[in-house]
Amino acid sequence: MTLTRLPIDHVLPELVAHLRDRGRAVLQAPPGAGKTTRVPLAMLDAGLTVQRIVMLEPRRLAARAAAERMAETLGEAAGQTVGYRVRGEAKVSGRTRIEVVTEGILTRMIQSDPELSGIGAVIFDEFHERSLNADLGLALCLEITGALRDDLILLAMSATLDAEPVARLMDAPIVTSEGRSFPVEARWLDKPVPKTLRFETAMADLIQTALHETSGGLLAFLPGEGEIRRVQALLDGRMPKDCHVRPLFGAMPFAAQQEAIRPETTGRKVVLATSIAETSLTIEDIRVVVDGGLARRSRFDTGSGMSRLVTEKVTKAEATQRAGRAGRVAPGVAYRLWTKGEDGALAAFPPAEIEAADLAGLALELALWGAQPGDLPFLTPPPEGAYAEAQALLRMLGALDIHNRITGHGRLLSALPLHPRLAHMVGIAGPKGAPLAALMAERDPVQGGGVDLVLRLEALRNPKRFAEERRATVNRGALERIRVEAKRLERVSPNGTTSAFGSADLGPAEMAALAYPDRIGLRRKGDAPRYQLSGGKGAVMDPGDALAGARLIVATDLDGNPREARIRQAIQITEGAVCALFADQITWVDVCKWSKRDRRVTARQQEKLGAIALDDRVWKDASADLVALAMLDGVRDVGLSAAMSNAARRFVARVALGRDAGMDVPDMSETALIERLEDWLLPHLAGVRSAEDWRRFDLLPALRAMLDWSQMQELDLRVPGRFTTPLGREIPIDYSGEHPEISLRLQELFGQKTHPCVGKTPLRVTLLSPAQRPVQTTLDLPGFWAGSYADVRKDMRAAYPKHPWPEDPTQADPTLRAKRKHES
């Protein structure tokens, strides 16, 4: 057949020459250039290899469409010279020379045959999407070429990729195809979409505008199936009669997808598609693109413990890719649901999936390969923290040993086309676990009716009766996909391994617990349905949910809130089932700790699975040493000040002065004391086990014990704790202020001609009345006697006439007594 000339044709000779000479290349070609269908055939025609050429496509529809298009070019049916292999379907034969596969299949090929026997070239199409499997596949192929197959040809192709980093990684030349088949005019909104206007309504309006202003087929990009269905409903009855609306998304039956791709025999086509239509697909009669500006990306969802699709703004590269769909067969127009000003704020390229995805599958593949991330040439290395979390999960599932080496069970999991959590469940439960695995891998098919996973299983078994009996909305398309996937998983599932139950006796709750051993939840005490999860996190359920009273659950889906996640899906489980499944992980633990809630040390004996206590008893004979050790946390919680008496404060102040004066004594600042509680306080805490006990505790003996005899002697000499009055009374010296200070009755200092001092440091003296009220504060007692004492004497004689107030206090005897009767 005669081939239409495409832009890629101009660079095919150069590309083939580089592949022949270097065995590697990076091809940049804009959307619509024809690289997907022309390059593999050109490589085959040039005889670059006598072995098979394998081309990776990120999506099943694109893989099938590319294979069928190339086969049609050769005048053949798919499965002859050109074939494809996607999940659940294959059309290949002994004659097949070009095989188009989805990315995960290449990984399985490599793991089962590291030399890639019979394969001469691997093409990574649409590499700009930077899927996790594509990054892993390229890293493994580069490793293979360096160690086992220096003849293996590698080619990375992309429409919008920044090619330099890939070329450096591959040590390969870049070949660029300029231009597209036909020009595309971009049209932006005049002003942003109002926040009050629903996205689907805005899209339906823009599609109608585009239909009135243009001719030819129209391709509208929407983020997912739900948005497609809602926009389709809004367009119903509002479009010209000759328009045919064709949905296009990955989960559709292949026949319906083909209907969207094929040209219409009459009228005008309107295709409502996800990003599945961005790449590698030529929809023959498309002249107009309407881009909603949103994309769904795979992100690790802490709520489900697996990857989930999230909706984000498109990048400039994706918008360019989408617009190119309008210029494949004729000049086109691309409408964008954003303004030109908003266009400048878009990111340049989408992030690599490896930067934000769940890495459990990657960690399992690398363990199977016998490598760590640093051993392989990744374009973007996996984040260390996320990778360590993935390995921890695999160890929990028994897929890795304590040294992160793959186990026999891990090899079983790697052979199943499931997330490791679900593979672990199916590996133990066998084919019986396939429906539940398919259900948990798919988006929730039931909206409303509660969180109970049993409801979803009921809907799967009998959707019609379920819809009639329950107040819930059922997504029948999702249920059908789950059924199809369940049947496929049943075919590839092992017979099941022996568990504590025996695989034949595993029910849905037990199987869910196998997949989520870290999500077994125990209801906390109290009215609100709050749960402690075995993995350590907390979760909360709607109080009105039918499952809210359950003591034990398995939370299979959470909203991901790191503080207290909301439970979106769960199933009730019995304690007997938990104990039978995890008998080797359940242990009795003696727990003696400070309870912030009870403000006391609690001693319990608990039967624990991870962070949850299945049984909890009072530990009556907990040792005094353990109680005292736990009380240290109570001291940190309540604070040292609660037990710091005035005497203790004065002692700490004296020690601080001693240190300032050069004494070799411990640091008794609050920070230092808290840091060293075990050293100085622990031996003194016998009998202290509550906040109330601590407030009654005398801290001074413990503080004094921090100093030995010689240190205490030096401290008493240099920073004495007491001052001896002329009457021989010892009163405490307060060192907490700017000056050391004493307080005593004025009359007790009669006859004192010099100012009281500690060494050479004058004391701040607060002189008190007979009623112990401050009269004067002074740092110069002789000056007080000679000066203001006369005024004080006048006031005191009037207030306390029965007490002596001599004119010359320096000549009087100190006293604490009132005058005798004969002296009055």
NORTA-V135413 format. One record per residue. RES is the residue in one letter. SS is DSSP state (2 for helix, 1 for strand, 0 for the rest). Layout:
BEGIN
res=RES ss=SS
res=RES ss=SS
END
This chain:
BEGIN
res=M ss=0
res=T ss=0
res=L ss=0
res=T ss=0
res=R ss=0
res=L ss=0
res=P ss=2
res=I ss=2
res=D ss=2
res=H ss=2
res=V ss=0
res=L ss=2
res=P ss=2
res=E ss=2
res=L ss=2
res=V ss=2
res=A ss=2
res=H ss=2
res=L ss=2
res=R ss=2
res=D ss=2
res=R ss=2
res=G ss=0
res=R ss=1
res=A ss=1
res=V ss=1
res=L ss=1
res=Q ss=1
res=A ss=1
res=P ss=0
res=P ss=0
res=G ss=0
res=A ss=0
res=G ss=0
res=K ss=2
res=T ss=2
res=T ss=2
res=R ss=2
res=V ss=2
res=P ss=2
res=L ss=2
res=A ss=2
res=M ss=2
res=L ss=2
res=D ss=2
res=A ss=0
res=G ss=0
res=L ss=0
res=T ss=0
res=V ss=0
res=Q ss=0
res=R ss=1
res=I ss=1
res=V ss=1
res=M ss=1
res=L ss=1
res=E ss=1
res=P ss=0
res=R ss=0
res=R ss=2
res=L ss=2
res=A ss=2
res=A ss=2
res=R ss=2
res=A ss=2
res=A ss=2
res=A ss=2
res=E ss=2
res=R ss=2
res=M ss=2
res=A ss=2
res=E ss=2
res=T ss=2
res=L ss=0
res=G ss=0
res=E ss=0
res=A ss=0
res=A ss=0
res=G ss=0
res=Q ss=0
res=T ss=0
res=V ss=1
res=G ss=1
res=Y ss=1
res=R ss=1
res=V ss=1
res=R ss=0
res=G ss=0
res=E ss=1
res=A ss=1
res=K ss=1
res=V ss=0
res=S ss=0
res=G ss=0
res=R ss=0
res=T ss=0
res=R ss=0
res=I ss=1
res=E ss=1
res=V ss=1
res=V ss=1
res=T ss=1
res=E ss=2
res=G ss=2
res=I ss=2
res=L ss=2
res=T ss=2
res=R ss=2
res=M ss=2
res=I ss=2
res=Q ss=2
res=S ss=2
res=D ss=0
res=P ss=0
res=E ss=0
res=L ss=0
res=S ss=0
res=G ss=0
res=I ss=1
res=G ss=1
res=A ss=1
res=V ss=1
res=I ss=1
res=F ss=1
res=D ss=0
res=E ss=0
res=F ss=2
res=H ss=2
res=E ss=2
res=R ss=0
res=S ss=0
res=L ss=2
res=N ss=2
res=A ss=2
res=D ss=2
res=L ss=2
res=G ss=2
res=L ss=2
res=A ss=2
res=L ss=2
res=C ss=2
res=L ss=2
res=E ss=2
res=I ss=2
res=T ss=2
res=G ss=2
res=A ss=2
res=L ss=0
res=R ss=0
res=D ss=0
res=D ss=0
res=L ss=0
res=I ss=1
res=L ss=1
res=L ss=1
res=A ss=1
res=M ss=1
res=S ss=1
res=A ss=0
res=T ss=0
res=L ss=0
res=D ss=0
res=A ss=2
res=E ss=2
res=P ss=2
res=V ss=2
res=A ss=2
res=R ss=2
res=L ss=2
res=M ss=2
res=D ss=0
res=A ss=0
res=P ss=1
res=I ss=1
res=V ss=1
res=T ss=1
res=S ss=1
res=E ss=0
res=G ss=0
res=R ss=0
res=S ss=0
res=F ss=0
res=P ss=0
res=V ss=1
res=E ss=1
res=A ss=1
res=R ss=1
res=W ss=1
res=L ss=1
res=D ss=0
res=K ss=0
res=P ss=0
res=V ss=0
res=P ss=0
res=K ss=0
res=T ss=0
res=L ss=0
res=R ss=0
res=F ss=2
res=E ss=2
res=T ss=2
res=A ss=2
res=M ss=2
res=A ss=2
res=D ss=2
res=L ss=2
res=I ss=2
res=Q ss=2
res=T ss=2
res=A ss=2
res=L ss=2
res=H ss=2
res=E ss=2
res=T ss=0
res=S ss=0
res=G ss=0
res=G ss=1
res=L ss=1
res=L ss=1
res=A ss=1
res=F ss=1
res=L ss=0
res=P ss=0
res=G ss=0
res=E ss=2
res=G ss=2
res=E ss=2
res=I ss=2
res=R ss=2
res=R ss=2
res=V ss=2
res=Q ss=2
res=A ss=2
res=L ss=2
res=L ss=2
res=D ss=0
res=G ss=0
res=R ss=0
res=M ss=0
res=P ss=0
res=K ss=0
res=D ss=0
res=C ss=1
res=H ss=1
res=V ss=1
res=R ss=1
res=P ss=1
res=L ss=1
res=F ss=0
res=G ss=0
res=A ss=0
res=M ss=0
res=P ss=0
res=F ss=2
res=A ss=2
res=A ss=2
res=Q ss=2
res=Q ss=2
res=E ss=2
res=A ss=2
res=I ss=2
res=R ss=0
res=P ss=0
res=E ss=0
res=T ss=0
res=T ss=0
res=G ss=0
res=R ss=1
res=K ss=1
res=V ss=1
res=V ss=1
res=L ss=1
res=A ss=1
res=T ss=0
res=S ss=2
res=I ss=2
res=A ss=2
res=E ss=0
res=T ss=0
res=S ss=0
res=L ss=0
res=T ss=0
res=I ss=0
res=E ss=0
res=D ss=0
res=I ss=1
res=R ss=1
res=V ss=1
res=V ss=1
res=V ss=1
res=D ss=1
res=G ss=0
res=G ss=0
res=L ss=1
res=A ss=1
res=R ss=1
res=R ss=1
res=S ss=1
res=R ss=1
res=F ss=1
res=D ss=1
res=T ss=0
res=G ss=0
res=S ss=0
res=G ss=0
res=M ss=1
res=S ss=1
res=R ss=1
res=L ss=1
res=V ss=1
res=T ss=1
res=E ss=1
res=K ss=1
res=V ss=0
res=T ss=0
res=K ss=2
res=A ss=2
res=E ss=2
res=A ss=2
res=T ss=2
res=Q ss=2
res=R ss=2
res=A ss=2
res=G ss=2
res=R ss=2
res=A ss=2
res=G ss=2
res=R ss=0
res=V ss=0
res=A ss=0
res=P ss=0
res=G ss=1
res=V ss=1
res=A ss=1
res=Y ss=1
res=R ss=1
res=L ss=1
res=W ss=1
res=T ss=1
res=K ss=2
res=G ss=2
res=E ss=2
res=D ss=2
res=G ss=0
res=A ss=0
res=L ss=0
res=A ss=0
res=A ss=0
res=F ss=0
res=P ss=0
res=P ss=0
res=A ss=0
res=E ss=2
res=I ss=2
res=E ss=2
res=A ss=0
res=A ss=0
res=D ss=0
res=L ss=0
res=A ss=2
res=G ss=2
res=L ss=2
res=A ss=2
res=L ss=2
res=E ss=2
res=L ss=2
res=A ss=2
res=L ss=2
res=W ss=2
res=G ss=0
res=A ss=0
res=Q ss=0
res=P ss=2
res=G ss=2
res=D ss=2
res=L ss=0
res=P ss=0
res=F ss=0
res=L ss=0
res=T ss=0
res=P ss=0
res=P ss=0
res=P ss=0
res=E ss=2
res=G ss=2
res=A ss=2
res=Y ss=2
res=A ss=2
res=E ss=2
res=A ss=2
res=Q ss=2
res=A ss=2
res=L ss=2
res=L ss=2
res=R ss=2
res=M ss=2
res=L ss=0
res=G ss=0
res=A ss=0
res=L ss=1
res=D ss=0
res=I ss=0
res=H ss=0
res=N ss=0
res=R ss=0
res=I ss=1
res=T ss=0
res=G ss=2
res=H ss=2
res=G ss=2
res=R ss=2
res=L ss=2
res=L ss=2
res=S ss=2
res=A ss=0
res=L ss=0
res=P ss=0
res=L ss=0
res=H ss=0
res=P ss=2
res=R ss=2
res=L ss=2
res=A ss=2
res=H ss=2
res=M ss=2
res=V ss=2
res=G ss=2
res=I ss=2
res=A ss=2
res=G ss=2
res=P ss=2
res=K ss=2
res=G ss=2
res=A ss=2
res=P ss=2
res=L ss=2
res=A ss=2
res=A ss=2
res=L ss=2
res=M ss=2
res=A ss=2
res=E ss=0
res=R ss=0
res=D ss=0
res=P ss=0
res=V ss=1
res=Q ss=1
res=G ss=0
res=G ss=0
res=G ss=0
res=V ss=0
res=D ss=1
res=L ss=2
res=V ss=2
res=L ss=2
res=R ss=2
res=L ss=2
res=E ss=2
res=A ss=2
res=L ss=2
res=R ss=2
res=N ss=0
res=P ss=2
res=K ss=2
res=R ss=2
res=F ss=2
res=A ss=2
res=E ss=2
res=E ss=2
res=R ss=0
res=R ss=0
res=A ss=0
res=T ss=1
res=V ss=1
res=N ss=0
res=R ss=2
res=G ss=2
res=A ss=2
res=L ss=2
res=E ss=2
res=R ss=2
res=I ss=2
res=R ss=2
res=V ss=2
res=E ss=2
res=A ss=2
res=K ss=2
res=R ss=2
res=L ss=2
res=E ss=2
res=R ss=2
res=V ss=2
res=S ss=0
res=P ss=0
res=N ss=0
res=G ss=0
res=T ss=0
res=T ss=0
res=S ss=0
res=A ss=0
res=F ss=0
res=G ss=0
res=S ss=2
res=A ss=2
res=D ss=2
res=L ss=0
res=G ss=0
res=P ss=2
res=A ss=2
res=E ss=2
res=M ss=2
res=A ss=2
res=A ss=2
res=L ss=2
res=A ss=2
res=Y ss=0
res=P ss=2
res=D ss=2
res=R ss=2
res=I ss=1
res=G ss=1
res=L ss=1
res=R ss=1
res=R ss=0
res=K ss=0
res=G ss=0
res=D ss=0
res=A ss=0
res=P ss=0
res=R ss=1
res=Y ss=1
res=Q ss=1
res=L ss=1
res=S ss=0
res=G ss=0
res=G ss=0
res=K ss=0
res=G ss=1
res=A ss=1
res=V ss=1
res=M ss=0
res=D ss=0
res=P ss=0
res=G ss=0
res=D ss=0
res=A ss=0
res=L ss=0
res=A ss=0
res=G ss=0
res=A ss=0
res=R ss=0
res=L ss=1
res=I ss=1
res=V ss=1
res=A ss=1
res=T ss=1
res=D ss=1
res=L ss=1
res=D ss=0
res=G ss=0
res=N ss=0
res=P ss=0
res=R ss=0
res=E ss=0
res=A ss=1
res=R ss=1
res=I ss=1
res=R ss=1
res=Q ss=1
res=A ss=1
res=I ss=1
res=Q ss=1
res=I ss=0
res=T ss=0
res=E ss=2
res=G ss=2
res=A ss=2
res=V ss=2
res=C ss=2
res=A ss=2
res=L ss=2
res=F ss=0
res=A ss=0
res=D ss=0
res=Q ss=0
res=I ss=0
res=T ss=1
res=W ss=1
res=V ss=1
res=D ss=1
res=V ss=1
res=C ss=1
res=K ss=1
res=W ss=1
res=S ss=1
res=K ss=0
res=R ss=0
res=D ss=0
res=R ss=0
res=R ss=1
res=V ss=1
res=T ss=1
res=A ss=1
res=R ss=1
res=Q ss=1
res=Q ss=1
res=E ss=1
res=K ss=1
res=L ss=1
res=G ss=0
res=A ss=0
res=I ss=1
res=A ss=1
res=L ss=1
res=D ss=1
res=D ss=1
res=R ss=1
res=V ss=1
res=W ss=0
res=K ss=0
res=D ss=0
res=A ss=0
res=S ss=0
res=A ss=2
res=D ss=2
res=L ss=2
res=V ss=2
res=A ss=2
res=L ss=2
res=A ss=2
res=M ss=2
res=L ss=2
res=D ss=2
res=G ss=2
res=V ss=2
res=R ss=2
res=D ss=2
res=V ss=2
res=G ss=0
res=L ss=2
res=S ss=2
res=A ss=2
res=A ss=2
res=M ss=0
res=S ss=0
res=N ss=2
res=A ss=2
res=A ss=2
res=R ss=2
res=R ss=2
res=F ss=2
res=V ss=2
res=A ss=2
res=R ss=2
res=V ss=2
res=A ss=2
res=L ss=2
res=G ss=2
res=R ss=2
res=D ss=2
res=A ss=0
res=G ss=0
res=M ss=0
res=D ss=0
res=V ss=0
res=P ss=0
res=D ss=0
res=M ss=0
res=S ss=0
res=E ss=2
res=T ss=2
res=A ss=2
res=L ss=2
res=I ss=2
res=E ss=2
res=R ss=0
res=L ss=2
res=E ss=2
res=D ss=2
res=W ss=2
res=L ss=0
res=L ss=2
res=P ss=2
res=H ss=2
res=L ss=0
res=A ss=0
res=G ss=0
res=V ss=0
res=R ss=0
res=S ss=1
res=A ss=2
res=E ss=2
res=D ss=2
res=W ss=2
res=R ss=2
res=R ss=2
res=F ss=0
res=D ss=0
res=L ss=0
res=L ss=2
res=P ss=2
res=A ss=2
res=L ss=2
res=R ss=2
res=A ss=0
res=M ss=0
res=L ss=0
res=D ss=0
res=W ss=2
res=S ss=2
res=Q ss=2
res=M ss=2
res=Q ss=2
res=E ss=2
res=L ss=2
res=D ss=2
res=L ss=2
res=R ss=2
res=V ss=0
res=P ss=0
res=G ss=0
res=R ss=1
res=F ss=1
res=T ss=1
res=T ss=0
res=P ss=0
res=L ss=0
res=G ss=0
res=R ss=0
res=E ss=1
res=I ss=1
res=P ss=1
res=I ss=0
res=D ss=1
res=Y ss=0
res=S ss=0
res=G ss=0
res=E ss=0
res=H ss=0
res=P ss=0
res=E ss=1
res=I ss=1
res=S ss=1
res=L ss=1
res=R ss=1
res=L ss=2
res=Q ss=2
res=E ss=2
res=L ss=2
res=F ss=0
res=G ss=0
res=Q ss=0
res=K ss=0
res=T ss=0
res=H ss=0
res=P ss=0
res=C ss=1
res=V ss=1
res=G ss=0
res=K ss=0
res=T ss=1
res=P ss=1
res=L ss=0
res=R ss=1
res=V ss=1
res=T ss=1
res=L ss=1
res=L ss=1
res=S ss=0
res=P ss=0
res=A ss=0
res=Q ss=0
res=R ss=0
res=P ss=1
res=V ss=1
res=Q ss=1
res=T ss=1
res=T ss=1
res=L ss=0
res=D ss=0
res=L ss=2
res=P ss=2
res=G ss=2
res=F ss=2
res=W ss=2
res=A ss=2
res=G ss=0
res=S ss=0
res=Y ss=2
res=A ss=2
res=D ss=2
res=V ss=2
res=R ss=2
res=K ss=2
res=D ss=2
res=M ss=2
res=R ss=2
res=A ss=2
res=A ss=2
res=Y ss=0
res=P ss=0
res=K ss=0
res=H ss=1
res=P ss=0
res=W ss=0
res=P ss=0
res=E ss=0
res=D ss=0
res=P ss=2
res=T ss=2
res=Q ss=2
res=A ss=0
res=D ss=0
res=P ss=0
res=T ss=0
res=L ss=0
res=R ss=0
res=A ss=1
res=K ss=0
res=R ss=0
res=K ss=2
res=H ss=2
res=E ss=2
res=S ss=0
END
